Structure formats: C-alpha cells, structure tokens
Amino acid sequence: MIEVEQLVKRYGTTTAVDGMTFTVRPGRVTGFLGPNGAGKSTTMRVILGLDRPTSGRALVDGMPYADSRAPIAHVGALLDGKAFDRTRSARNHLRAVGATVGVGNRRVDDVLDLVGLTDVAGKAAGSFSLGMGQRLGIATALLADPPVVMLDEPVNGLDPDGIKWIRALARQLAAEGRTVFISSHLMSEMELTADHLIIVGHGKVITDQPMTDFIDQASGERVEVAAPRVADLARAIAGPGIEISAAEEGVIEVRGLTAARIGEVAAESGIVLHQLATRRLSLEEAFMTLTDDAVDFHGHTERTSA
C-alpha cells in the first residue's frame, strides 16, 4: 500500500505538489492522471525517495521507501525506460540489478520471457527501440517480484500488441494482490485498465474515486436523440430543468429527461425517432471536463494568415 499524507514539494518559488493526500490500495489498478505539470512525476519521485518532500510524507507499506533494506524487492518502479547501461546486454543488465538482492539467472530469464525480450536478450540495450527499452524497464521493475509496482507512462513507445499486453499485465498483478500504481496520458487505455482513479491538477488532488463512479458522475443523464423532426421534439420535451443542445444536424443531446420519457413524448406527439440512446462520457471526455481549469497551456486549431 502507498500512503501520501499532506505532501508538499517546492522547487524554489515553484510549488510542484501542494498538500496531496491519497492512498493506493492493493488488489486493484490505480490510475494516476493529470495535465502536464500537475505534479504526477514529482509525487512518484518523492514516493521512491528520489526527491525529499518539503513537508508531509509518503510511505510504502508503512515506511519511507528509502528505509527499505531491499528497495527493488519492495517496490518495482519504471520512471525512465532508458535507465540502463547502454553497453550491456539486456540479460546482463538484469543480472547486475538482480545480484544486489540475490535474484538468480533463472528469474532473469523468466522476466525476459514475460516481457517478450528473450530473443534479443544478448543484444546491447543501447540498440533497443523505445518500445523495447520500455519492456526492459518493466522487466527490471518486476525482477525481484515486488508487492508494489509503480509505472510512469508504461505504454510509451509500445505498439498496439504491447499496449494490450501492459493492460493484461497490470490487471494480473493487481489480481495477485499487489499494489499497482500507473501514471499515463493515454486515456482510452487507462479506461480499460484502471479500477480506481486519482486525478491531480496544480499539485492538488482533484478526485480520488473508482473509475466507474467518476465517469458516471461526470456524465450525468445524457440522452442523444436523432429524428427527422428534431426541432418539433425539442419543443415537445422542453421544460424546467431540461437542457437541450444540438449535437449535429438532426441530432440533439438532452439532460434532465430519461430516454424512456423522451420516447414516450415522441410517441404521444407522433414524432418518428431514428436514434434514442443514453450516452456515457469516455474517460477522456470526463477528464477534460474536470481538468480544464488545471491546464496551464491550451492549444488551438485556428490558423492565422501571414
């Protein structure tokens, strides 16, 4: 279990983490999300003892990670997929790391097989692609069979098959009772992987709740309706507390009425419906809605002439 309590981290006059408190529990995949500059990487570095907190604390299974007698056997972490000696082979890199905690060659071969690097285990790690480097980083994190796994952007550089593999791996580790903490910008994948979400912005926790609760809360009751006489339908269902907006030509989005009630009104009014569906926001849509005020830099797609 990871416990972060009133964590503050400042760099000079810049506050990167501003009083974060959350718990990452075993047996589930916890997604750690937030815009760039929200404090995710800094928080992970503090948990791993790579940065000292200005105040507050971060504990792993009740103790600071730096106090662990065998850190890599306690927490397996991926922060930088290229954090290895580029001249060593993948196998020798893992053997060197494993020697620090008594991990033997059989376990090295097992994790190489697990991450799909057996066929290139003898090649210099410096020759690896970004995706292969990520796989080696994950192998390093899992080498000592740790009960806590922290992965920062683990799908970076992976192909679709690799992304699917990471998803299955994360869920398998959680099913084994481990604490799995993953930071990612790939919302569509996180929606399929995480059971619980911790979303941060400007160094603060914005939400800490199960994935399904977060999306349901952000969505509300949204019904998408398509009809040839959509304007007539909009007038028929209009009323206090009902929000109607145009989604596209011939399609409206309704809040404040159930799909069943809209269907009943349409039938009573003799209006044919081509589509009537309750719409649930994707994680990406819900995330963007929640964190819009926490984004420091907004791009746009309007082009200006020279």
VOBA-1610 file (N, C-alpha, C; in pm, whole numbers, padded with zeros to 5 digits, always signed):
BEGIN
Met+00084-00119+00000Met+00000+00000+00000Met+00088+00125+00000Ile+00045+00226-00073Ile+00116+00355-00077Ile+00027+00459-00009Glu+00086+00533+00084Glu+00012+00638+00154Glu+00085+00771+00138Val+00016+00868+00083Val+00069+01003+00067Val-00012+01094+00159Glu+00056+01164+00249Glu-00013+01242+00351Glu+00035+01388+00349Gln-00055+01478+00313Gln-00028+01622+00312Gln+00108+01655+00249Leu+00132+01593+00136Leu+00262+01606+00070Leu+00277+01741+00000Val+00387+01808+00029Val+00422+01935-00035Val+00565+01924-00087Lys+00584+01968-00211Lys+00719+01973-00267Lys+00735+02103-00344Arg+00832+02183-00301Arg+00859+02310-00367Arg+01000+02307-00426Tyr+01014+02371-00540Tyr+01144+02395-00602Tyr+01160+02546-00610Gly+01231+02603-00513Gly+01241+02748-00508Gly+01104+02809-00481Thr+01058+02894-00571Thr+00927+02958-00554Thr+00815+02880-00622Thr+00850+02768-00688Thr+00750+02688-00758Thr+00702+02574-00670Thr+00571+02563-00653Thr+00512+02453-00576Thr+00465+02347-00673Ala+00535+02234-00676Ala+00501+02125-00768Ala+00392+02036-00710Val+00396+02014-00580Val+00296+01933-00511Val+00246+02013-00391Asp+00115+02026-00380Asp+00059+02122-00285Asp-00043+02056-00191Gly+00008+01976-00097Gly-00079+01918+00004Gly-00155+01795-00040Met-00096+01711-00123Met-00165+01591-00171Met-00180+01487-00059Thr-00297+01427-00053Thr-00324+01315+00036Thr-00404+01211-00040Phe-00353+01087-00046Phe-00427+00978-00109Phe-00365+00846-00067Thr-00439+00738-00091Thr-00391+00603-00061Thr-00410+00515-00183Val-00306+00441-00218Val-00312+00346-00328Val-00316+00207-00265Arg-00428+00138-00282Arg-00450+00011-00211Arg-00417-00109-00299Pro-00382-00221-00235Pro-00352-00343-00311Pro-00477-00405-00371Gly-00455-00490-00471Gly-00564-00565-00530Gly-00641-00493-00638Arg-00596-00376-00677Arg-00661-00303-00785Arg-00558-00219-00858Val-00590-00182-00982Val-00504-00094-01060Val-00550+00050-01036Thr-00462+00133-00985Thr-00494+00273-00961Thr-00426+00358-01067Gly-00506+00434-01141Gly-00454+00525-01242Gly-00425+00660-01180Phe-00312+00718-01217Phe-00269+00848-01166Phe-00266+00944-01284Leu-00365+01034-01289Leu-00385+01118-01407Leu-00377+01265-01372Gly-00343+01345-01472Gly-00341+01489-01454Gly-00272+01553-01573Pro-00299+01681-01598Pro-00234+01752-01709Pro-00083+01760-01686Asn-00009+01799-01790Asn+00134+01822-01773Asn+00157+01927-01665Gly+00253+01901-01580Gly+00283+01996-01473Gly+00193+01986-01353Ala+00111+01880-01348Ala+00016+01865-01237Ala+00082+01814-01109Gly+00203+01758-01120Gly+00274+01707-01003Gly+00283+01556-00996Lys+00245+01485-01103Lys+00246+01339-01100Lys+00388+01283-01085Ser+00477+01323-01174Ser+00613+01268-01170Ser+00684+01305-01041Thr+00664+01429-00996Thr+00727+01471-00871Thr+00678+01385-00754Thr+00548+01359-00751Thr+00492+01276-00644Thr+00552+01136-00647Met+00565+01079-00767Met+00624+00945-00778Met+00770+00946-00733Arg+00842+01051-00765Arg+00982+01061-00724Arg+00993+01072-00571Val+00902+01143-00511Val+00904+01154-00365Val+00871+01019-00301Ile+00773+00948-00355Ile+00739+00816-00302Ile+00861+00724-00306Leu+00940+00736-00413Leu+01056+00649-00431Leu+01182+00703-00364Gly+01171+00814-00292Gly+01286+00867-00221Gly+01387+00937-00309Leu+01350+00966-00434Leu+01441+01034-00525Leu+01441+01185-00502Asp+01332+01236-00447Asp+01323+01377-00406Asp+01274+01380-00261Arg+01323+01474-00185Arg+01276+01490-00048Arg+01157+01584-00044Pro+01054+01550+00034Pro+00939+01641+00042Pro+00974+01767+00120Thr+00910+01876+00083Thr+00924+01998+00162Thr+00853+01979+00296Ser+00737+01914+00291Ser+00665+01875+00412Ser+00571+01761+00377Gly+00511+01701+00480Gly+00428+01584+00458Gly+00515+01460+00441Arg+00452+01350+00403Arg+00530+01227+00387Arg+00464+01132+00288Ala+00545+01039+00240Ala+00498+00934+00151Ala+00552+00802+00204Leu+00463+00706+00229Leu+00501+00579+00288Leu+00462+00463+00195Val+00544+00361+00196Val+00513+00238+00124Val+00507+00126+00227Asp+00389+00069+00241Asp+00366-00032+00344Asp+00411+00015+00481Gly+00379+00142+00511Gly+00401+00195+00645Gly+00537+00254+00674Met+00626+00256+00572Met+00759+00311+00596Met+00807+00389+00474Pro+00899+00485+00494Pro+00958+00552+00379Pro+01033+00452+00292Tyr+01020+00465+00164Tyr+01086+00372+00072Tyr+01237+00368+00095Ala+01295+00482+00128Ala+01440+00489+00148Ala+01486+00404+00265Asp+01396+00369+00357Asp+01432+00287+00473Asp+01426+00139+00444Ser+01381+00101+00326Ser+01370-00040+00292Ser+01509-00103+00280Arg+01527-00223+00334Arg+01656-00292+00326Arg+01684-00346+00185Ala+01579-00376+00111Ala+01594-00427-00026Ala+01491-00354-00113Pro+01522-00230-00150Pro+01421-00147-00217Pro+01356-00210-00340Ile+01434-00270-00429Ile+01373-00322-00552Ile+01291-00447-00528Ala+01310-00511-00411Ala+01225-00624-00376Ala+01098-00577-00306His+01096-00449-00273His+00980-00390-00206His+00891-00317-00306Val+00952-00236-00391Val+00879-00160-00493Val+00949-00177-00627Gly+00874-00219-00727Gly+00927-00224-00862Gly+00878-00100-00936Ala+00972-00021-00986Ala+00933+00108-01045Ala+00992+00127-01184Leu+00910+00187-01269Leu+00955+00231-01402Leu+00926+00381-01412Leu+01032+00461-01408Leu+01018+00604-01430Leu+01081+00646-01561Asp+01185+00574-01602Asp+01257+00606-01726Asp+01296+00475-01791Gly+01232+00445-01904Gly+01257+00319-01971Gly+01398+00303-02024Lys+01476+00410-02029Lys+01613+00403-02081Lys+01718+00412-01969Ala+01676+00385-01845Ala+01768+00397-01731Ala+01849+00268-01716Phe+01942+00247-01810Phe+02028+00130-01804Phe+02159+00160-01876Asp+02260+00078-01850Asp+02390+00089-01917Asp+02371+00045-02062Arg+02390+00137-02154Arg+02361+00109-02295Arg+02456+00006-02356Thr+02571-00018-02292Thr+02667-00112-02348Thr+02640-00256-02304Arg+02563-00273-02200Arg+02533-00407-02150Arg+02419-00471-02230Ser+02420-00601-02235Ser+02306-00671-02294Ser+02189-00664-02197Ala+02070-00688-02249Ala+01951-00687-02163Ala+01967-00789-02051Arg+02017-00908-02085Arg+02033-01013-01982Arg+02134-00971-01877Asn+02246-00914-01917Asn+02348-00874-01819Asn+02303-00756-01735His+02223-00669-01794His+02167-00558-01714His+02082-00616-01600Leu+01995-00710-01633Leu+01908-00768-01531Leu+01987-00851-01430Arg+02091-00919-01476Arg+02174-00996-01383Arg+02244-00903-01284Ala+02291-00789-01333Ala+02360-00694-01244Ala+02265-00637-01141Val+02146-00603-01184Val+02046-00549-01090Val+02003-00658-00992Gly+01980-00777-01042Gly+01936-00886-00957Gly+02038-00928-00853Ala+02164-00912-00885Ala+02269-00951-00790Ala+02264-00871-00661Thr+02207-00752-00666Thr+02202-00667-00546Thr+02103-00720-00442Val+02010-00807-00485Val+01911-00862-00390Val+01904-01014-00398Gly+02005-01076-00459Gly+02011-01221-00463Gly+01921-01288-00564Val+01882-01216-00669Val+01800-01275-00774Val+01890-01350-00871Gly+01859-01475-00899Gly+01943-01558-00983Gly+01909-01552-01131Asn+01987-01626-01209Asn+01973-01624-01354Asn+01839-01680-01402Arg+01782-01776-01329Arg+01654-01833-01372Arg+01545-01726-01371Arg+01543-01643-01264Arg+01443-01536-01257Arg+01467-01434-01367Val+01593-01406-01398Val+01625-01314-01508Val+01564-01365-01638Asp+01583-01493-01665Asp+01527-01550-01788Asp+01374-01548-01787Asp+01317-01569-01669Asp+01171-01567-01658Asp+01114-01430-01693Val+01174-01324-01642Val+01118-01191-01669Val+01148-01148-01813Leu+01259-01193-01869Leu+01285-01165-02010Leu+01176-01227-02096Asp+01136-01348-02060Asp+01027-01414-02133Asp+00895-01343-02109Leu+00872-01299-01987Leu+00748-01230-01953Leu+00728-01105-02037Val+00835-01029-02058Val+00823-00903-02132Val+00850-00919-02281Gly+00880-01039-02325Gly+00897-01064-02468Gly+01033-01028-02524Leu+01137-01033-02441Leu+01271-00994-02489Leu+01369-01111-02496Thr+01321-01234-02484Thr+01410-01350-02484Thr+01498-01355-02609Asp+01440-01327-02724Asp+01515-01340-02850Asp+01622-01232-02866Val+01613-01123-02792Val+01712-01015-02805Val+01787-00993-02674Ala+01781-01091-02585Ala+01841-01076-02452Ala+01992-01055-02457Gly+02056-01103-02563Gly+02200-01089-02573Gly+02246-00962-02642Lys+02152-00881-02690Lys+02188-00758-02761Lys+02211-00643-02663Ala+02295-00549-02705Ala+02322-00432-02622Ala+02193-00352-02604Ala+02165-00316-02481Ala+02041-00243-02452Ala+02037-00109-02524Gly+02153-00052-02553Gly+02158+00076-02623Gly+02107+00069-02765Ser+02097-00051-02820Ser+02046-00067-02957Ser+01895-00084-02960Phe+01832-00086-02846Phe+01689-00111-02839Phe+01608+00009-02885Ser+01494-00020-02943Ser+01397+00085-02975Ser+01334+00136-02846Leu+01255+00243-02856Leu+01188+00297-02739Leu+01099+00192-02673Gly+01023+00120-02755Gly+00934+00019-02701Gly+01009-00095-02634Met+01119-00139-02694Met+01199-00245-02634Met+01262-00197-02503Gly+01302-00070-02501Gly+01357-00014-02378Gly+01253-00013-02267Gln+01127+00018-02304Gln+01019+00015-02206Gln+01001-00127-02151Arg+01007-00225-02238Arg+00993-00364-02194Arg+01105-00403-02098Leu+01227-00357-02127Leu+01338-00387-02037Leu+01320-00316-01904Gly+01269-00193-01908Gly+01242-00121-01784Gly+01137-00191-01699Ile+01035-00246-01764Ile+00931-00319-01691Ile+00988-00449-01635Ala+01074-00516-01713Ala+01140-00636-01662Ala+01222-00605-01537Thr+01291-00491-01538Thr+01370-00450-01422Thr+01279-00425-01302Ala+01165-00361-01325Ala+01072-00332-01216Ala+01018-00460-01153Leu+00997-00564-01234Leu+00936-00688-01184Leu+01038-00792-01142Leu+01165-00762-01159Leu+01270-00862-01141Leu+01267-00929-01004Ala+01253-00851-00898Ala+01257-00906-00762Ala+01119-00941-00709Asp+01020-00953-00798Asp+00885-00995-00761Asp+00827-00907-00650Pro+00825-00773-00668Pro+00784-00683-00561Pro+00633-00681-00539Pro+00588-00652-00415Pro+00445-00643-00388Pro+00384-00511-00433Val+00468-00411-00459Val+00421-00280-00504Val+00486-00250-00639Val+00405-00209-00737Val+00455-00179-00871Val+00409-00039-00911Met+00505+00045-00949Met+00477+00182-00993Met+00531+00201-01133Leu+00444+00238-01227Leu+00484+00253-01366Leu+00443+00390-01417Asp+00540+00468-01463Asp+00513+00602-01517Asp+00515+00593-01669Glu+00401+00614-01731Glu+00385+00607-01877Glu+00440+00476-01933Pro+00391+00362-01886Pro+00448+00234-01928Pro+00426+00198-02074Val+00324+00257-02139Val+00297+00220-02279Val+00373+00308-02377Asn+00456+00398-02328Asn+00530+00488-02415Asn+00617+00408-02512Gly+00593+00426-02641Gly+00674+00359-02743Gly+00628+00219-02779Leu+00526+00167-02711Leu+00482+00031-02740Leu+00383+00029-02857Asp+00385-00080-02932Asp+00289-00097-03041Asp+00156-00145-02983Pro+00050-00155-03064Pro-00081-00197-03010Pro-00077-00328-02934Asp+00001-00424-02982Asp+00010-00551-02911Asp+00076-00532-02775Gly+00178-00446-02770Gly+00245-00418-02644Gly+00154-00347-02545Ile+00072-00255-02596Ile-00021-00183-02509Ile-00123-00280-02451Lys-00173-00371-02533Lys-00268-00471-02485Lys-00202-00560-02380Trp-00075-00593-02399Trp-00001-00675-02303Trp+00014-00604-02170Ile+00047-00474-02172Ile+00061-00398-02048Ile-00071-00398-01971Arg-00181-00382-02043Arg-00313-00382-01979Arg-00335-00514-01905Ala-00309-00625-01974Ala-00330-00755-01913Ala-00234-00777-01796Leu-00110-00732-01812Leu-00010-00748-01706Leu-00051-00672-01581Ala-00094-00547-01597Ala-00133-00466-01482Ala-00248-00531-01406Arg-00345-00581-01480Arg-00460-00643-01416Arg-00422-00776-01350Gln-00329-00847-01409Gln-00282-00971-01349Gln-00209-00943-01217Leu-00124-00841-01217Leu-00050-00806-01095Leu-00146-00766-00983Ala-00249-00689-01018Ala-00348-00649-00917Ala-00425-00770-00867Ala-00460-00862-00957Ala-00534-00983-00917Ala-00453-01069-00822Glu-00321-01058-00829Glu-00233-01131-00737Glu-00223-01064-00600Gly-00292-00951-00584Gly-00292-00881-00456Gly-00188-00773-00443Arg-00121-00738-00552Arg-00019-00634-00545Arg-00081-00495-00553Thr-00005-00397-00510Thr-00043-00257-00525Thr+00011-00210-00660Val-00077-00168-00749Val-00036-00128-00885Val-00076+00017-00908Phe+00023+00102-00933Phe+00005+00247-00945Phe+00061+00289-01080Ile-00025+00338-01170Ile+00017+00368-01307Ile-00018+00511-01344Ser+00081+00584-01392Ser+00060+00718-01446Ser+00058+00706-01598Ser-00039+00771-01662Ser-00047+00763-01808Ser-00124+00881-01864His-00091+00918-01989His-00168+01018-02063His-00262+00953-02164Leu-00253+00821-02180Leu-00333+00751-02279Leu-00467+00713-02216Met-00565+00804-02228Met-00691+00790-02157Met-00770+00666-02200Ser-00773+00638-02329Ser-00851+00525-02377Ser-00800+00395-02317Glu-00669+00384-02300Glu-00612+00263-02243Glu-00634+00258-02092Met-00620+00373-02026Met-00642+00377-01882Met-00785+00340-01847Glu-00879+00377-01934Glu-01019+00343-01911Glu-01039+00192-01909Leu-00960+00120-01987Leu-00970-00025-01995Leu-00888-00095-01888Thr-00799-00023-01823Thr-00702-00084-01731Thr-00730-00056-01585Ala-00758+00070-01551Ala-00765+00111-01411Ala-00900+00079-01347Asp-00895+00042-01219Asp-01015+00024-01139Asp-01048+00150-01060His-00943+00226-01027His-00958+00342-00940His-00877+00456-01001Leu-00921+00580-00979Leu-00853+00696-01035Leu-00815+00795-00926Ile-00694+00848-00939Ile-00653+00965-00862Ile-00613+01069-00966Ile-00689+01178-00971Ile-00664+01283-01070Ile-00616+01407-00998Val-00507+01464-01049Val-00447+01580-00984Val-00435+01696-01082Gly-00427+01815-01026Gly-00408+01937-01106Gly-00350+02045-01018His-00252+02118-01071His-00184+02222-00995His-00135+02171-00861Gly-00087+02046-00859Gly-00029+01991-00737Gly-00126+01945-00633Lys-00257+01947-00663Lys-00359+01906-00567Lys-00441+01789-00621Val-00498+01710-00530Val-00587+01602-00570Val-00723+01663-00607Ile-00768+01635-00729Ile-00899+01682-00775Ile-01006+01579-00747Thr-00974+01453-00772Thr-01070+01346-00742Thr-00996+01219-00708Asp-01057+01137-00625Asp-01000+01010-00581Asp-01118+00915-00563Gln-01147+00836-00669Gln-01267+00753-00665Gln-01259+00642-00770Pro-01347+00541-00759Pro-01348+00435-00859Pro-01375+00490-00999Met-01318+00424-01097Met-01332+00466-01237Met-01478+00483-01277Thr-01561+00383-01248Thr-01700+00390-01292Thr-01775+00504-01225Asp-01748+00528-01098Asp-01814+00638-01027Asp-01776+00772-01088Phe-01648+00786-01124Phe-01601+00912-01181Phe-01670+00942-01313Ile-01677+00844-01401Ile-01738+00867-01532Ile-01887+00890-01519Asp-01954+00813-01432Asp-02097+00831-01413Asp-02128+00969-01356Gln-02047+01012-01262Gln-02067+01144-01201Gln-02048+01255-01302Ala-01946+01240-01387Ala-01919+01343-01487Ala-02024+01344-01597Ser-02079+01227-01627Ser-02172+01216-01737Ser-02309+01274-01705Gly-02360+01243-01586Gly-02499+01276-01559Gly-02587+01193-01653Glu-02709+01232-01671Glu-02801+01162-01763Glu-02801+01237-01895Arg-02734+01183-01996Arg-02724+01246-02127Arg-02787+01153-02228Val-02887+01203-02298Val-02956+01120-02398Val-02938+01184-02535Glu-02893+01104-02629Glu-02874+01151-02766Glu-02992+01105-02850Val-03055+01199-02921Val-03177+01170-02998Val-03160+01218-03142Ala-03192+01133-03237Ala-03192+01170-03379Ala-03333+01151-03433Ala-03382+01252-03501Ala-03518+01245-03556Ala-03532+01340-03673Pro-03613+01305-03773Pro-03635+01398-03885Pro-03696+01530-03839Arg-03785+01524-03738Arg-03849+01645-03686Arg-03791+01678-03548Val-03659+01688-03543Val-03592+01705-03415Val-03629+01838-03348Ala-03655+01942-03428Ala-03694+02071-03370Ala-03830+02060-03301Asp-03924+01986-03362Asp-04055+01965-03301Asp-04041+01887-03170Leu-03953+01787-03170Leu-03932+01708-03049Leu-03873+01794-02938Ala-03777+01880-02975Ala-03716+01967-02875Ala-03821+02055-02807Arg-03914+02107-02886Arg-04020+02191-02829Arg-04113+02108-02739Ala-04137+01982-02778Ala-04229+01897-02703Ala-04173+01857-02567Ile-04042+01841-02557Ile-03984+01795-02430Ile-03929+01909-02345Ala-03928+02031-02399Ala-03872+02145-02325Ala-03948+02168-02195Gly-03874+02210-02092Gly-03938+02239-01964Gly-03834+02276-01861Pro-03876+02312-01741Pro-03782+02350-01634Pro-03684+02237-01602Gly-03557+02272-01591Gly-03454+02175-01555Gly-03409+02085-01667Ile-03461+02107-01788Ile-03424+02024-01903Ile-03331+02104-01994Glu-03214+02048-02022Glu-03117+02112-02110Glu-03115+02040-02244Ile-03128+02118-02351Ile-03128+02061-02486Ile-03024+02134-02569Ser-02935+02058-02631Ser-02834+02120-02716Ser-02822+02043-02846Ala-02784+02113-02951Ala-02768+02050-03082Ala-02634+01980-03088Ala-02635+01851-03116Ala-02511+01775-03128Ala-02458+01782-03271Glu-02547+01766-03367Glu-02517+01779-03509Glu-02652+01793-03580Glu-02649+01808-03709Glu-02776+01829-03780Glu-02868+01708-03761Gly-02989+01734-03713Gly-03086+01628-03692Gly-03068+01551-03563Val-02972+01597-03479Val-02943+01525-03354Val-02937+01625-03239Ile-03003+01592-03128Ile-02994+01675-03009Ile-02946+01591-02891Glu-02890+01659-02792Glu-02847+01595-02670Glu-02931+01654-02556Val-02987+01567-02474Val-03083+01610-02372Val-03033+01570-02234Arg-03039+01664-02142Arg-03012+01637-02000Arg-03138+01669-01921Gly-03167+01587-01822Gly-03282+01615-01737Gly-03403+01530-01767Leu-03397+01447-01871Leu-03504+01353-01903Leu-03441+01217-01935Thr-03508+01110-01896Thr-03460+00977-01931Thr-03494+00945-02075Ala-03422+00848-02130Ala-03451+00804-02267Ala-03594+00752-02277Ala-03641+00683-02172Ala-03777+00629-02175Ala-03881+00740-02185Arg-03863+00847-02109Arg-03960+00956-02112Arg-03958+01029-02246Ile-03838+01047-02302Ile-03828+01112-02434Ile-03902+01028-02538Gly-03886+00896-02532Gly-03955+00808-02625Gly-04106+00817-02612Glu-04152+00827-02486Glu-04296+00840-02463Glu-04351+00970-02522Val-04278+01081-02501Val-04323+01210-02554Val-04324+01207-02706Ala-04222+01146-02766Ala-04216+01137-02912Ala-04335+01058-02966Ala-04368+00948-02898Ala-04482+00866-02942Ala-04613+00943-02930Glu-04629+01014-02817Glu-04751+01093-02797Glu-04765+01203-02901Ser-04650+01255-02951Ser-04651+01366-03046Ser-04646+01318-03190Gly-04641+01187-03211Gly-04634+01133-03347Gly-04503+01162-03416Ile-04395+01169-03341Ile-04264+01200-03398Ile-04182+01072-03409Val-04136+01043-03528Val-04054+00925-03553Val-03912+00949-03502Leu-03856+00851-03432Leu-03718+00861-03384Leu-03628+00767-03464His-03511+00815-03500His-03413+00731-03568His-03307+00681-03470Gln-03292+00751-03359Gln-03194+00708-03259Gln-03237+00763-03123Leu-03223+00680-03020Leu-03252+00722-02883Leu-03159+00642-02793Ala-03056+00708-02740Ala-02955+00634-02664Ala-02900+00718-02550Thr-02889+00656-02434Thr-02821+00722-02322Thr-02672+00718-02350Arg-02610+00833-02340Arg-02468+00844-02374Arg-02384+00859-02248Arg-02279+00781-02239Arg-02186+00785-02127Arg-02056+00846-02175Leu-02005+00943-02102Leu-01879+01004-02141Leu-01767+00902-02139Ser-01669+00916-02227Ser-01547+00838-02217Ser-01463+00897-02105Leu-01363+00823-02061Leu-01273+00876-01958Leu-01207+01004-02007Glu-01168+01008-02134Glu-01102+01126-02187Glu-01193+01248-02180Glu-01319+01232-02217Glu-01413+01344-02213Glu-01436+01390-02069Ala-01454+01294-01979Ala-01476+01328-01839Ala-01353+01396-01779Phe-01236+01345-01815Phe-01111+01402-01766Phe-01093+01545-01815Met-01118+01568-01943Met-01102+01702-01998Met-01198+01801-01934Thr-01320+01755-01907Thr-01418+01842-01842Thr-01372+01879-01702Leu-01320+01781-01628Leu-01280+01804-01490Leu-01155+01889-01477Thr-01059+01868-01568Thr-00927+01930-01551Thr-00903+02054-01637Asp-01005+02101-01706Asp-00986+02214-01797Asp-00922+02334-01726Asp-00963+02362-01604Asp-00909+02476-01531Asp-00768+02452-01479Ala-00723+02325-01482Ala-00591+02292-01430Ala-00486+02284-01539Val-00526+02307-01664Val-00431+02303-01775Val-00366+02440-01791Asp-00233+02443-01788Asp-00161+02569-01796Asp-00153+02624-01937Phe-00145+02534-02036Phe-00125+02578-02173Phe-00230+02514-02264His-00312+02596-02325His-00416+02547-02416His-00376+02575-02560Gly-00374+02472-02642Gly-00351+02493-02785Gly-00482+02521-02854His-00474+02557-02981His-00595+02576-03059His-00566+02537-03203Thr-00671+02520-03280Thr-00655+02474-03417Thr-00686+02582-03521Glu-00715+02702-03475Glu-00740+02809-03570Glu-00609+02853-03633Arg-00611+02877-03761Arg-00491+02919-03833Arg-00502+03066-03866Thr-00392+03135-03852Thr-00390+03277-03887Thr-00309+03295-04014Ser-00353+03386-04098Ser-00281+03411-04222Ser-00158+03495-04197Ala-00058+03479-04281Ala+00067+03552-04263Ala+00050+03699-04301
//
